[in-house]
Amino acid sequence: MAGLTKLSDLAIGTQAVVRELPAHGAAVVRLREMGLLVGTTITLVRAAPLGDPLEIKVRGYRLTLRKSEAEHVLVEPAA
Protein backbone atom coordinates (compact mmCIF):
# COMPACT_ATOMS: atom_id res chain seq x y z
CA MET A 1 0.00 0.00 0.00
CA ALA A 2 1.17 3.48 -0.80
CA GLY A 3 1.42 6.07 1.94
CA LEU A 4 2.27 3.68 4.78
CA THR A 5 4.47 4.93 7.57
CA LYS A 6 5.70 3.56 10.87
CA LEU A 7 3.65 4.42 13.93
CA SER A 8 6.86 5.59 15.56
CA ASP A 9 7.33 8.22 12.79
CA LEU A 10 3.94 9.93 13.20
CA ALA A 11 3.77 13.53 14.38
CA ILE A 12 2.09 14.25 17.71
CA GLY A 13 -1.68 14.68 17.27
CA THR A 14 -1.81 12.75 13.99
CA GLN A 15 -4.71 10.38 13.46
CA ALA A 16 -4.01 7.23 11.44
CA VAL A 17 -5.43 3.81 10.60
CA VAL A 18 -3.46 0.64 11.39
CA ARG A 19 -2.70 -1.23 8.14
CA GLU A 20 -0.06 -3.84 9.07
CA LEU A 21 1.15 -5.53 12.24
CA PRO A 22 4.11 -7.86 12.66
CA ALA A 23 3.26 -11.38 11.52
CA HIS A 24 4.57 -13.11 14.63
CA GLY A 25 6.13 -12.59 18.03
CA ALA A 26 5.07 -11.93 21.59
CA ALA A 27 4.59 -8.20 20.97
CA VAL A 28 1.94 -8.73 18.30
CA VAL A 29 -0.13 -10.91 20.62
CA ARG A 30 0.04 -8.22 23.31
CA LEU A 31 -0.95 -5.49 20.83
CA ARG A 32 -3.92 -7.45 19.54
CA GLU A 33 -5.13 -8.23 23.05
CA MET A 34 -5.14 -4.50 23.79
CA GLY A 35 -7.26 -3.68 20.73
CA LEU A 36 -4.62 -2.63 18.21
CA LEU A 37 -5.92 -4.42 15.12
CA VAL A 38 -5.71 -3.79 11.38
CA GLY A 39 -8.32 -1.19 10.48
CA THR A 40 -8.32 0.45 13.92
CA THR A 41 -8.07 4.24 14.04
CA ILE A 42 -5.45 5.57 16.44
CA THR A 43 -4.13 8.99 17.45
CA LEU A 44 -0.56 9.65 18.60
CA VAL A 45 -1.13 11.64 21.80
CA ARG A 46 2.41 12.27 23.02
CA ALA A 47 5.93 10.97 23.35
CA ALA A 48 8.20 10.95 26.37
CA PRO A 49 10.93 13.63 26.38
CA LEU A 50 13.49 11.25 24.88
CA GLY A 51 10.96 9.81 22.41
CA ASP A 52 10.30 6.53 24.20
CA PRO A 53 7.62 5.43 25.12
CA LEU A 54 4.78 6.70 22.91
CA GLU A 55 1.20 7.21 24.06
CA ILE A 56 -1.61 6.51 21.60
CA LYS A 57 -5.37 6.77 21.86
CA VAL A 58 -7.06 3.60 20.62
CA ARG A 59 -10.70 2.51 21.05
CA GLY A 60 -11.42 5.18 23.68
CA TYR A 61 -8.46 4.58 25.97
CA ARG A 62 -4.77 5.45 26.08
CA LEU A 63 -2.09 2.87 25.42
CA THR A 64 1.65 3.28 25.95
CA LEU A 65 3.99 1.51 23.53
CA ARG A 66 7.72 1.16 23.39
CA LYS A 67 9.19 2.86 20.34
CA SER A 68 10.69 -0.48 19.31
CA GLU A 69 7.15 -1.96 19.18
CA ALA A 70 5.71 1.04 17.34
CA GLU A 71 8.37 0.73 14.61
CA HIS A 72 6.78 -2.53 13.46
CA VAL A 73 3.24 -1.14 13.20
CA LEU A 74 2.51 0.38 9.79
CA VAL A 75 -0.21 3.01 9.58
CA GLU A 76 -1.86 5.16 6.95
CA PRO A 77 -2.70 8.77 7.86
CA ALA A 78 -6.48 9.18 8.23
CA ALA A 79 -8.26 11.22 5.57
PDB file of N, CA, C and O in Angstrom:
ATOM      1  N   MET A   1       0.827  -1.189   0.000  1.00  0.00           N
ATOM      2  CA  MET A   1       0.000   0.000   0.000  1.00  0.00           C
ATOM      3  C   MET A   1       0.868   1.248   0.000  1.00  0.00           C
ATOM      4  O   MET A   1       1.892   1.313   0.680  1.00  0.00           O
ATOM      5  N   ALA A   2       0.445   2.225  -0.765  1.00  0.00           N
ATOM      6  CA  ALA A   2       1.173   3.484  -0.803  1.00  0.00           C
ATOM      7  C   ALA A   2       0.797   4.329   0.401  1.00  0.00           C
ATOM      8  O   ALA A   2      -0.317   4.226   0.914  1.00  0.00           O
ATOM      9  N   GLY A   3       1.717   5.158   0.850  1.00  0.00           N
ATOM     10  CA  GLY A   3       1.423   6.065   1.938  1.00  0.00           C
ATOM     11  C   GLY A   3       1.539   5.472   3.323  1.00  0.00           C
ATOM     12  O   GLY A   3       1.109   6.100   4.291  1.00  0.00           O
ATOM     13  N   LEU A   4       2.106   4.284   3.454  1.00  0.00           N
ATOM     14  CA  LEU A   4       2.265   3.683   4.777  1.00  0.00           C
ATOM     15  C   LEU A   4       3.492   4.263   5.467  1.00  0.00           C
ATOM     16  O   LEU A   4       4.516   4.533   4.841  1.00  0.00           O
ATOM     17  N   THR A   5       3.358   4.444   6.764  1.00  0.00           N
ATOM     18  CA  THR A   5       4.473   4.932   7.568  1.00  0.00           C
ATOM     19  C   THR A   5       4.486   4.167   8.885  1.00  0.00           C
ATOM     20  O   THR A   5       3.491   3.548   9.261  1.00  0.00           O
ATOM     21  N   LYS A   6       5.595   4.210   9.570  1.00  0.00           N
ATOM     22  CA  LYS A   6       5.703   3.558  10.868  1.00  0.00           C
ATOM     23  C   LYS A   6       4.959   4.389  11.910  1.00  0.00           C
ATOM     24  O   LYS A   6       4.979   5.619  11.862  1.00  0.00           O
ATOM     25  N   LEU A   7       4.320   3.730  12.826  1.00  0.00           N
ATOM     26  CA  LEU A   7       3.648   4.416  13.926  1.00  0.00           C
ATOM     27  C   LEU A   7       4.639   5.294  14.677  1.00  0.00           C
ATOM     28  O   LEU A   7       4.286   6.391  15.111  1.00  0.00           O
ATOM     29  N   SER A   8       5.844   4.838  14.833  1.00  0.00           N
ATOM     30  CA  SER A   8       6.860   5.590  15.565  1.00  0.00           C
ATOM     31  C   SER A   8       7.269   6.881  14.853  1.00  0.00           C
ATOM     32  O   SER A   8       7.873   7.752  15.479  1.00  0.00           O
ATOM     33  N   ASP A   9       6.955   7.028  13.560  1.00  0.00           N
ATOM     34  CA  ASP A   9       7.332   8.216  12.789  1.00  0.00           C
ATOM     35  C   ASP A   9       6.216   9.257  12.688  1.00  0.00           C
ATOM     36  O   ASP A   9       6.420  10.312  12.089  1.00  0.00           O
ATOM     37  N   LEU A  10       5.039   8.980  13.261  1.00  0.00           N
ATOM     38  CA  LEU A  10       3.936   9.935  13.197  1.00  0.00           C
ATOM     39  C   LEU A  10       4.236  11.172  14.033  1.00  0.00           C
ATOM     40  O   LEU A  10       4.959  11.113  15.028  1.00  0.00           O
ATOM     41  N   ALA A  11       3.662  12.294  13.604  1.00  0.00           N
ATOM     42  CA  ALA A  11       3.768  13.526  14.379  1.00  0.00           C
ATOM     43  C   ALA A  11       2.719  13.494  15.499  1.00  0.00           C
ATOM     44  O   ALA A  11       1.672  12.861  15.361  1.00  0.00           O
ATOM     45  N   ILE A  12       3.009  14.173  16.588  1.00  0.00           N
ATOM     46  CA  ILE A  12       2.088  14.254  17.712  1.00  0.00           C
ATOM     47  C   ILE A  12       0.753  14.839  17.231  1.00  0.00           C
ATOM     48  O   ILE A  12       0.732  15.833  16.506  1.00  0.00           O
ATOM     49  N   GLY A  13      -0.351  14.219  17.636  1.00  0.00           N
ATOM     50  CA  GLY A  13      -1.680  14.682  17.266  1.00  0.00           C
ATOM     51  C   GLY A  13      -2.214  14.105  15.970  1.00  0.00           C
ATOM     52  O   GLY A  13      -3.366  14.350  15.610  1.00  0.00           O
ATOM     53  N   THR A  14      -1.385  13.335  15.258  1.00  0.00           N
ATOM     54  CA  THR A  14      -1.806  12.752  13.988  1.00  0.00           C
ATOM     55  C   THR A  14      -2.716  11.558  14.210  1.00  0.00           C
ATOM     56  O   THR A  14      -2.458  10.708  15.061  1.00  0.00           O
ATOM     57  N   GLN A  15      -3.788  11.511  13.427  1.00  0.00           N
ATOM     58  CA  GLN A  15      -4.705  10.377  13.458  1.00  0.00           C
ATOM     59  C   GLN A  15      -4.374   9.489  12.267  1.00  0.00           C
ATOM     60  O   GLN A  15      -4.125   9.984  11.168  1.00  0.00           O
ATOM     61  N   ALA A  16      -4.370   8.173  12.486  1.00  0.00           N
ATOM     62  CA  ALA A  16      -4.015   7.226  11.436  1.00  0.00           C
ATOM     63  C   ALA A  16      -4.792   5.929  11.618  1.00  0.00           C
ATOM     64  O   ALA A  16      -5.394   5.682  12.664  1.00  0.00           O
ATOM     65  N   VAL A  17      -4.763   5.109  10.573  1.00  0.00           N
ATOM     66  CA  VAL A  17      -5.427   3.812  10.598  1.00  0.00           C
ATOM     67  C   VAL A  17      -4.356   2.729  10.509  1.00  0.00           C
ATOM     68  O   VAL A  17      -3.482   2.791   9.645  1.00  0.00           O
ATOM     69  N   VAL A  18      -4.419   1.741  11.394  1.00  0.00           N
ATOM     70  CA  VAL A  18      -3.459   0.640  11.388  1.00  0.00           C
ATOM     71  C   VAL A  18      -3.684  -0.192  10.126  1.00  0.00           C
ATOM     72  O   VAL A  18      -4.811  -0.600   9.844  1.00  0.00           O
ATOM     73  N   ARG A  19      -2.617  -0.444   9.370  1.00  0.00           N
ATOM     74  CA  ARG A  19      -2.705  -1.226   8.138  1.00  0.00           C
ATOM     75  C   ARG A  19      -1.941  -2.540   8.192  1.00  0.00           C
ATOM     76  O   ARG A  19      -2.333  -3.506   7.537  1.00  0.00           O
ATOM     77  N   GLU A  20      -0.848  -2.594   8.967  1.00  0.00           N
ATOM     78  CA  GLU A  20      -0.063  -3.836   9.066  1.00  0.00           C
ATOM     79  C   GLU A  20       0.532  -3.964  10.453  1.00  0.00           C
ATOM     80  O   GLU A  20       0.999  -2.988  11.041  1.00  0.00           O
ATOM     81  N   LEU A  21       0.508  -5.183  10.967  1.00  0.00           N
ATOM     82  CA  LEU A  21       1.147  -5.530  12.235  1.00  0.00           C
ATOM     83  C   LEU A  21       2.189  -6.597  11.957  1.00  0.00           C
ATOM     84  O   LEU A  21       2.122  -7.265  10.925  1.00  0.00           O
ATOM     85  N   PRO A  22       3.150  -6.773  12.854  1.00  0.00           N
ATOM     86  CA  PRO A  22       4.110  -7.859  12.661  1.00  0.00           C
ATOM     87  C   PRO A  22       3.379  -9.199  12.540  1.00  0.00           C
ATOM     88  O   PRO A  22       2.339  -9.403  13.167  1.00  0.00           O
ATOM     89  N   ALA A  23       3.915 -10.089  11.751  1.00  0.00           N
ATOM     90  CA  ALA A  23       3.258 -11.377  11.516  1.00  0.00           C
ATOM     91  C   ALA A  23       3.354 -12.328  12.708  1.00  0.00           C
ATOM     92  O   ALA A  23       2.489 -13.186  12.887  1.00  0.00           O
ATOM     93  N   HIS A  24       4.386 -12.182  13.511  1.00  0.00           N
ATOM     94  CA  HIS A  24       4.573 -13.107  14.629  1.00  0.00           C
ATOM     95  C   HIS A  24       5.333 -12.424  15.760  1.00  0.00           C
ATOM     96  O   HIS A  24       5.855 -11.320  15.600  1.00  0.00           O
ATOM     97  N   GLY A  25       5.385 -13.088  16.882  1.00  0.00           N
ATOM     98  CA  GLY A  25       6.131 -12.587  18.030  1.00  0.00           C
ATOM     99  C   GLY A  25       5.221 -12.279  19.206  1.00  0.00           C
ATOM    100  O   GLY A  25       4.007 -12.140  19.055  1.00  0.00           O
ATOM    101  N   ALA A  26       5.822 -12.178  20.361  1.00  0.00           N
ATOM    102  CA  ALA A  26       5.070 -11.930  21.586  1.00  0.00           C
ATOM    103  C   ALA A  26       4.436 -10.545  21.578  1.00  0.00           C
ATOM    104  O   ALA A  26       3.343 -10.364  22.115  1.00  0.00           O
ATOM    105  N   ALA A  27       5.107  -9.568  20.976  1.00  0.00           N
ATOM    106  CA  ALA A  27       4.588  -8.202  20.971  1.00  0.00           C
ATOM    107  C   ALA A  27       3.278  -8.104  20.208  1.00  0.00           C
ATOM    108  O   ALA A  27       2.373  -7.380  20.623  1.00  0.00           O
ATOM    109  N   VAL A  28       3.166  -8.822  19.098  1.00  0.00           N
ATOM    110  CA  VAL A  28       1.943  -8.733  18.297  1.00  0.00           C
ATOM    111  C   VAL A  28       0.750  -9.308  19.049  1.00  0.00           C
ATOM    112  O   VAL A  28      -0.361  -8.794  18.917  1.00  0.00           O
ATOM    113  N   VAL A  29       0.951 -10.339  19.817  1.00  0.00           N
ATOM    114  CA  VAL A  29      -0.134 -10.912  20.624  1.00  0.00           C
ATOM    115  C   VAL A  29      -0.590  -9.881  21.650  1.00  0.00           C
ATOM    116  O   VAL A  29      -1.790  -9.675  21.831  1.00  0.00           O
ATOM    117  N   ARG A  30       0.338  -9.246  22.308  1.00  0.00           N
ATOM    118  CA  ARG A  30       0.036  -8.220  23.309  1.00  0.00           C
ATOM    119  C   ARG A  30      -0.723  -7.056  22.680  1.00  0.00           C
ATOM    120  O   ARG A  30      -1.701  -6.575  23.252  1.00  0.00           O
ATOM    121  N   LEU A  31      -0.284  -6.601  21.515  1.00  0.00           N
ATOM    122  CA  LEU A  31      -0.946  -5.486  20.834  1.00  0.00           C
ATOM    123  C   LEU A  31      -2.385  -5.831  20.447  1.00  0.00           C
ATOM    124  O   LEU A  31      -3.294  -5.020  20.622  1.00  0.00           O
ATOM    125  N   ARG A  32      -2.577  -7.017  19.930  1.00  0.00           N
ATOM    126  CA  ARG A  32      -3.923  -7.450  19.536  1.00  0.00           C
ATOM    127  C   ARG A  32      -4.840  -7.573  20.745  1.00  0.00           C
ATOM    128  O   ARG A  32      -6.010  -7.195  20.676  1.00  0.00           O
ATOM    129  N   GLU A  33      -4.326  -8.093  21.843  1.00  0.00           N
ATOM    130  CA  GLU A  33      -5.134  -8.233  23.053  1.00  0.00           C
ATOM    131  C   GLU A  33      -5.579  -6.877  23.598  1.00  0.00           C
ATOM    132  O   GLU A  33      -6.611  -6.779  24.261  1.00  0.00           O
ATOM    133  N   MET A  34      -4.800  -5.832  23.317  1.00  0.00           N
ATOM    134  CA  MET A  34      -5.141  -4.498  23.791  1.00  0.00           C
ATOM    135  C   MET A  34      -5.947  -3.699  22.773  1.00  0.00           C
ATOM    136  O   MET A  34      -6.189  -2.509  22.978  1.00  0.00           O
ATOM    137  N   GLY A  35      -6.367  -4.333  21.679  1.00  0.00           N
ATOM    138  CA  GLY A  35      -7.258  -3.684  20.734  1.00  0.00           C
ATOM    139  C   GLY A  35      -6.613  -3.053  19.528  1.00  0.00           C
ATOM    140  O   GLY A  35      -7.308  -2.431  18.725  1.00  0.00           O
ATOM    141  N   LEU A  36      -5.311  -3.186  19.367  1.00  0.00           N
ATOM    142  CA  LEU A  36      -4.620  -2.628  18.210  1.00  0.00           C
ATOM    143  C   LEU A  36      -4.676  -3.643  17.080  1.00  0.00           C
ATOM    144  O   LEU A  36      -3.835  -4.538  16.988  1.00  0.00           O
ATOM    145  N   LEU A  37      -5.684  -3.492  16.219  1.00  0.00           N
ATOM    146  CA  LEU A  37      -5.919  -4.422  15.121  1.00  0.00           C
ATOM    147  C   LEU A  37      -5.879  -3.669  13.799  1.00  0.00           C
ATOM    148  O   LEU A  37      -6.027  -2.448  13.771  1.00  0.00           O
ATOM    149  N   VAL A  38      -5.680  -4.397  12.703  1.00  0.00           N
ATOM    150  CA  VAL A  38      -5.709  -3.791  11.376  1.00  0.00           C
ATOM    151  C   VAL A  38      -7.082  -3.157  11.172  1.00  0.00           C
ATOM    152  O   VAL A  38      -8.110  -3.781  11.435  1.00  0.00           O
ATOM    153  N   GLY A  39      -7.087  -1.923  10.705  1.00  0.00           N
ATOM    154  CA  GLY A  39      -8.325  -1.191  10.483  1.00  0.00           C
ATOM    155  C   GLY A  39      -8.719  -0.277  11.634  1.00  0.00           C
ATOM    156  O   GLY A  39      -9.657   0.509  11.503  1.00  0.00           O
ATOM    157  N   THR A  40      -8.022  -0.367  12.753  1.00  0.00           N
ATOM    158  CA  THR A  40      -8.315   0.448  13.925  1.00  0.00           C
ATOM    159  C   THR A  40      -7.752   1.855  13.746  1.00  0.00           C
ATOM    160  O   THR A  40      -6.613   2.020  13.310  1.00  0.00           O
ATOM    161  N   THR A  41      -8.537   2.851  14.079  1.00  0.00           N
ATOM    162  CA  THR A  41      -8.075   4.239  14.035  1.00  0.00           C
ATOM    163  C   THR A  41      -7.390   4.567  15.356  1.00  0.00           C
ATOM    164  O   THR A  41      -7.906   4.266  16.432  1.00  0.00           O
ATOM    165  N   ILE A  42      -6.221   5.190  15.255  1.00  0.00           N
ATOM    166  CA  ILE A  42      -5.446   5.570  16.436  1.00  0.00           C
ATOM    167  C   ILE A  42      -5.036   7.040  16.305  1.00  0.00           C
ATOM    168  O   ILE A  42      -5.050   7.606  15.212  1.00  0.00           O
ATOM    169  N   THR A  43      -4.674   7.642  17.431  1.00  0.00           N
ATOM    170  CA  THR A  43      -4.126   8.992  17.449  1.00  0.00           C
ATOM    171  C   THR A  43      -2.874   8.975  18.311  1.00  0.00           C
ATOM    172  O   THR A  43      -2.896   8.463  19.430  1.00  0.00           O
ATOM    173  N   LEU A  44      -1.775   9.535  17.792  1.00  0.00           N
ATOM    174  CA  LEU A  44      -0.564   9.653  18.596  1.00  0.00           C
ATOM    175  C   LEU A  44      -0.741  10.851  19.519  1.00  0.00           C
ATOM    176  O   LEU A  44      -0.794  11.989  19.054  1.00  0.00           O
ATOM    177  N   VAL A  45      -0.833  10.605  20.811  1.00  0.00           N
ATOM    178  CA  VAL A  45      -1.128  11.643  21.800  1.00  0.00           C
ATOM    179  C   VAL A  45       0.129  12.382  22.207  1.00  0.00           C
ATOM    180  O   VAL A  45       0.169  13.612  22.172  1.00  0.00           O
ATOM    181  N   ARG A  46       1.161  11.637  22.596  1.00  0.00           N
ATOM    182  CA  ARG A  46       2.410  12.272  23.019  1.00  0.00           C
ATOM    183  C   ARG A  46       3.534  11.257  23.081  1.00  0.00           C
ATOM    184  O   ARG A  46       3.322  10.045  23.027  1.00  0.00           O
ATOM    185  N   ALA A  47       4.731  11.794  23.196  1.00  0.00           N
ATOM    186  CA  ALA A  47       5.925  10.968  23.353  1.00  0.00           C
ATOM    187  C   ALA A  47       6.681  11.466  24.586  1.00  0.00           C
ATOM    188  O   ALA A  47       6.621  12.647  24.929  1.00  0.00           O
ATOM    189  N   ALA A  48       7.374  10.574  25.226  1.00  0.00           N
ATOM    190  CA  ALA A  48       8.201  10.954  26.367  1.00  0.00           C
ATOM    191  C   ALA A  48       9.301  11.905  25.891  1.00  0.00           C
ATOM    192  O   ALA A  48       9.591  11.950  24.695  1.00  0.00           O
ATOM    193  N   PRO A  49       9.909  12.653  26.787  1.00  0.00           N
ATOM    194  CA  PRO A  49      10.925  13.631  26.382  1.00  0.00           C
ATOM    195  C   PRO A  49      12.050  13.071  25.500  1.00  0.00           C
ATOM    196  O   PRO A  49      12.559  13.783  24.634  1.00  0.00           O
ATOM    197  N   LEU A  50      12.434  11.841  25.700  1.00  0.00           N
ATOM    198  CA  LEU A  50      13.490  11.255  24.876  1.00  0.00           C
ATOM    199  C   LEU A  50      12.911  10.416  23.734  1.00  0.00           C
ATOM    200  O   LEU A  50      13.650   9.710  23.047  1.00  0.00           O
ATOM    201  N   GLY A  51      11.597  10.490  23.529  1.00  0.00           N
ATOM    202  CA  GLY A  51      10.963   9.806  22.412  1.00  0.00           C
ATOM    203  C   GLY A  51      10.491   8.396  22.686  1.00  0.00           C
ATOM    204  O   GLY A  51       9.936   7.756  21.793  1.00  0.00           O
ATOM    205  N   ASP A  52      10.689   7.899  23.872  1.00  0.00           N
ATOM    206  CA  ASP A  52      10.299   6.529  24.196  1.00  0.00           C
ATOM    207  C   ASP A  52       9.838   6.482  25.646  1.00  0.00           C
ATOM    208  O   ASP A  52      10.626   6.843  26.521  1.00  0.00           O
ATOM    209  N   PRO A  53       8.643   6.069  25.952  1.00  0.00           N
ATOM    210  CA  PRO A  53       7.623   5.427  25.119  1.00  0.00           C
ATOM    211  C   PRO A  53       6.716   6.447  24.420  1.00  0.00           C
ATOM    212  O   PRO A  53       6.854   7.657  24.599  1.00  0.00           O
ATOM    213  N   LEU A  54       5.781   5.915  23.615  1.00  0.00           N
ATOM    214  CA  LEU A  54       4.784   6.702  22.906  1.00  0.00           C
ATOM    215  C   LEU A  54       3.416   6.403  23.500  1.00  0.00           C
ATOM    216  O   LEU A  54       3.138   5.269  23.892  1.00  0.00           O
ATOM    217  N   GLU A  55       2.573   7.407  23.565  1.00  0.00           N
ATOM    218  CA  GLU A  55       1.204   7.208  24.058  1.00  0.00           C
ATOM    219  C   GLU A  55       0.249   7.407  22.893  1.00  0.00           C
ATOM    220  O   GLU A  55       0.289   8.431  22.211  1.00  0.00           O
ATOM    221  N   ILE A  56      -0.617   6.412  22.669  1.00  0.00           N
ATOM    222  CA  ILE A  56      -1.607   6.514  21.602  1.00  0.00           C
ATOM    223  C   ILE A  56      -3.003   6.374  22.188  1.00  0.00           C
ATOM    224  O   ILE A  56      -3.194   5.773  23.245  1.00  0.00           O
ATOM    225  N   LYS A  57      -3.969   6.936  21.486  1.00  0.00           N
ATOM    226  CA  LYS A  57      -5.371   6.767  21.861  1.00  0.00           C
ATOM    227  C   LYS A  57      -5.951   5.751  20.892  1.00  0.00           C
ATOM    228  O   LYS A  57      -5.902   5.943  19.677  1.00  0.00           O
ATOM    229  N   VAL A  58      -6.501   4.670  21.433  1.00  0.00           N
ATOM    230  CA  VAL A  58      -7.060   3.598  20.623  1.00  0.00           C
ATOM    231  C   VAL A  58      -8.332   3.091  21.292  1.00  0.00           C
ATOM    232  O   VAL A  58      -8.316   2.756  22.476  1.00  0.00           O
ATOM    233  N   ARG A  59      -9.417   3.032  20.555  1.00  0.00           N
ATOM    234  CA  ARG A  59     -10.696   2.512  21.053  1.00  0.00           C
ATOM    235  C   ARG A  59     -11.154   3.145  22.363  1.00  0.00           C
ATOM    236  O   ARG A  59     -11.707   2.463  23.226  1.00  0.00           O
ATOM    237  N   GLY A  60     -10.922   4.459  22.513  1.00  0.00           N
ATOM    238  CA  GLY A  60     -11.419   5.176  23.682  1.00  0.00           C
ATOM    239  C   GLY A  60     -10.525   5.149  24.907  1.00  0.00           C
ATOM    240  O   GLY A  60     -10.905   5.691  25.945  1.00  0.00           O
ATOM    241  N   TYR A  61      -9.367   4.545  24.826  1.00  0.00           N
ATOM    242  CA  TYR A  61      -8.461   4.576  25.970  1.00  0.00           C
ATOM    243  C   TYR A  61      -7.049   4.877  25.488  1.00  0.00           C
ATOM    244  O   TYR A  61      -6.788   4.902  24.285  1.00  0.00           O
ATOM    245  N   ARG A  62      -6.160   5.101  26.414  1.00  0.00           N
ATOM    246  CA  ARG A  62      -4.775   5.448  26.083  1.00  0.00           C
ATOM    247  C   ARG A  62      -3.872   4.252  26.334  1.00  0.00           C
ATOM    248  O   ARG A  62      -3.974   3.572  27.355  1.00  0.00           O
ATOM    249  N   LEU A  63      -2.994   4.018  25.382  1.00  0.00           N
ATOM    250  CA  LEU A  63      -2.087   2.872  25.418  1.00  0.00           C
ATOM    251  C   LEU A  63      -0.670   3.385  25.247  1.00  0.00           C
ATOM    252  O   LEU A  63      -0.414   4.222  24.382  1.00  0.00           O
ATOM    253  N   THR A  64       0.240   2.902  26.049  1.00  0.00           N
ATOM    254  CA  THR A  64       1.645   3.279  25.945  1.00  0.00           C
ATOM    255  C   THR A  64       2.420   2.145  25.299  1.00  0.00           C
ATOM    256  O   THR A  64       2.328   0.991  25.718  1.00  0.00           O
ATOM    257  N   LEU A  65       3.187   2.492  24.266  1.00  0.00           N
ATOM    258  CA  LEU A  65       3.989   1.512  23.535  1.00  0.00           C
ATOM    259  C   LEU A  65       5.456   1.898  23.557  1.00  0.00           C
ATOM    260  O   LEU A  65       5.801   3.079  23.557  1.00  0.00           O
ATOM    261  N   ARG A  66       6.298   0.907  23.575  1.00  0.00           N
ATOM    262  CA  ARG A  66       7.725   1.160  23.385  1.00  0.00           C
ATOM    263  C   ARG A  66       7.932   1.585  21.930  1.00  0.00           C
ATOM    264  O   ARG A  66       7.211   1.141  21.036  1.00  0.00           O
ATOM    265  N   LYS A  67       8.902   2.428  21.709  1.00  0.00           N
ATOM    266  CA  LYS A  67       9.192   2.864  20.342  1.00  0.00           C
ATOM    267  C   LYS A  67       9.590   1.674  19.480  1.00  0.00           C
ATOM    268  O   LYS A  67       9.276   1.641  18.290  1.00  0.00           O
ATOM    269  N   SER A  68      10.274   0.703  20.061  1.00  0.00           N
ATOM    270  CA  SER A  68      10.687  -0.485  19.310  1.00  0.00           C
ATOM    271  C   SER A  68       9.483  -1.301  18.844  1.00  0.00           C
ATOM    272  O   SER A  68       9.552  -1.952  17.801  1.00  0.00           O
ATOM    273  N   GLU A  69       8.378  -1.280  19.596  1.00  0.00           N
ATOM    274  CA  GLU A  69       7.151  -1.958  19.183  1.00  0.00           C
ATOM    275  C   GLU A  69       6.440  -1.146  18.094  1.00  0.00           C
ATOM    276  O   GLU A  69       5.942  -1.702  17.115  1.00  0.00           O
ATOM    277  N   ALA A  70       6.403   0.166  18.281  1.00  0.00           N
ATOM    278  CA  ALA A  70       5.714   1.042  17.338  1.00  0.00           C
ATOM    279  C   ALA A  70       6.380   1.057  15.956  1.00  0.00           C
ATOM    280  O   ALA A  70       5.719   1.346  14.958  1.00  0.00           O
ATOM    281  N   GLU A  71       7.664   0.755  15.889  1.00  0.00           N
ATOM    282  CA  GLU A  71       8.370   0.729  14.612  1.00  0.00           C
ATOM    283  C   GLU A  71       7.891  -0.382  13.704  1.00  0.00           C
ATOM    284  O   GLU A  71       8.107  -0.317  12.494  1.00  0.00           O
ATOM    285  N   HIS A  72       7.245  -1.403  14.251  1.00  0.00           N
ATOM    286  CA  HIS A  72       6.779  -2.530  13.462  1.00  0.00           C
ATOM    287  C   HIS A  72       5.299  -2.416  13.067  1.00  0.00           C
ATOM    288  O   HIS A  72       4.772  -3.271  12.356  1.00  0.00           O
ATOM    289  N   VAL A  73       4.647  -1.366  13.532  1.00  0.00           N
ATOM    290  CA  VAL A  73       3.235  -1.140  13.204  1.00  0.00           C
ATOM    291  C   VAL A  73       3.181  -0.117  12.063  1.00  0.00           C
ATOM    292  O   VAL A  73       3.631   1.018  12.219  1.00  0.00           O
ATOM    293  N   LEU A  74       2.628  -0.527  10.921  1.00  0.00           N
ATOM    294  CA  LEU A  74       2.509   0.378   9.786  1.00  0.00           C
ATOM    295  C   LEU A  74       1.110   0.971   9.761  1.00  0.00           C
ATOM    296  O   LEU A  74       0.113   0.263   9.903  1.00  0.00           O
ATOM    297  N   VAL A  75       1.057   2.283   9.576  1.00  0.00           N
ATOM    298  CA  VAL A  75      -0.208   3.012   9.582  1.00  0.00           C
ATOM    299  C   VAL A  75      -0.332   3.868   8.332  1.00  0.00           C
ATOM    300  O   VAL A  75       0.647   4.155   7.644  1.00  0.00           O
ATOM    301  N   GLU A  76      -1.564   4.262   8.064  1.00  0.00           N
ATOM    302  CA  GLU A  76      -1.861   5.164   6.951  1.00  0.00           C
ATOM    303  C   GLU A  76      -2.554   6.383   7.566  1.00  0.00           C
ATOM    304  O   GLU A  76      -3.551   6.231   8.272  1.00  0.00           O
ATOM    305  N   PRO A  77      -2.041   7.585   7.308  1.00  0.00           N
ATOM    306  CA  PRO A  77      -2.702   8.768   7.865  1.00  0.00           C
ATOM    307  C   PRO A  77      -4.176   8.798   7.493  1.00  0.00           C
ATOM    308  O   PRO A  77      -4.538   8.514   6.352  1.00  0.00           O
ATOM    309  N   ALA A  78      -5.033   9.143   8.461  1.00  0.00           N
ATOM    310  CA  ALA A  78      -6.475   9.177   8.232  1.00  0.00           C
ATOM    311  C   ALA A  78      -6.841  10.360   7.343  1.00  0.00           C
ATOM    312  O   ALA A  78      -6.235  11.428   7.428  1.00  0.00           O
ATOM    313  N   ALA A  79      -7.830  10.154   6.500  1.00  0.00           N
ATOM    314  CA  ALA A  79      -8.258  11.216   5.571  1.00  0.00           C
ATOM    315  C   ALA A  79      -9.236  12.155   6.226  1.00  0.00           C
ATOM    316  O   ALA A  79      -9.699  13.104   5.593  1.00  0.00           O
TER     317      ALA A  79
END
